[in-house]
Amino acid sequence: MNPRKYHAGLAVAARAAGAGLHSDSPVTALTPQGGRWHLTTPTGRITARRVILATNGYSSEDLPDWLAGRYLPAQSSVIVTRPLTDGERAAQGWTSDRMAYDSRVLLHYFRMLPEGRFLFGMRGGLRATRRERASLSRRIRQHFHRLFPAWRDVEITHEWDGLVCLMRSLTPFVGAVPEAPGLFAAMGFHGNGVAMGTHAGASVAAMVRGEPPADCPTFLSQPPGRFPLGRFRRSLLRPAYVAAEALDL
């Protein structure tokens, strides 16, 4: 599926259900007062009885303070080739349109798209800085060429990256934020956000309405623990990635 089209479809459905959608409206303060939550944005203030934190790997350390150290953003990257010819597919011996991934710790994932382009993705980036993104861009091509040498000279036409969200328990969190009545969170999808984010959204929506969520195991509502090193926790990724690269060879 195309996540962008899916996102657009969700927006259409939300508007049809009466929701108001406001882009470019970052919440800069979130405070409880008088049994309600007060959300401050650059252009206005909103009050709500219930609030859902749904920012996943793009969350904050202090909005609310409870989030500090409880999630770890990690970079994932994707490249896509131009449409491959039948001869090029045969040269590499690729005959499947199924999604595939390998058994690496820093896994590769790949598939032939319906129009004949080949998608290849991998983990391994540390930060979404220009320097780190350039490094990951070079590295993903090296890995692609090593796994699919027959396509070394095939043009890469699309490339993107983004942050996936890791939790210390390696499981998502979908539930009420402790000691914060009316505040809920759905996050920690570990790179499976299209599927798990959809499921978690339905579950947390039921919780907000005071209904039992369907097909939501109780372990998902266990509050996540904090990573070591607090706001410096992303420094843990570098030695972990070095070890993973050594084990993955």
Secondary structure as UniProt FT lines:
FT   HELIX           3..16
FT   TURN            17..18
FT   STRAND          29..33
FT   TURN            34..35
FT   STRAND          36..41
FT   TURN            42..43
FT   STRAND          44..48
FT   STRAND          51..53
FT   HELIX           56..58
FT   TURN            63..64
FT   HELIX           65..67
FT   TURN            68..69
FT   STRAND          72..81
FT   HELIX           86..92
FT   STRAND          100..101
FT   STRAND          108..112
FT   TURN            114..115
FT   STRAND          118..125
FT   HELIX           130..147
FT   HELIX           149..151
FT   TURN            152..153
FT   STRAND          156..166
FT   TURN            168..169
FT   STRAND          173..176
FT   TURN            178..179
FT   TURN            181..182
FT   STRAND          183..187
FT   TURN            190..191
FT   HELIX           193..208
FT   TURN            209..210
FT   TURN            214..215
FT   HELIX           218..221
FT   TURN            228..229
FT   HELIX           230..236
FT   HELIX           237..248
//
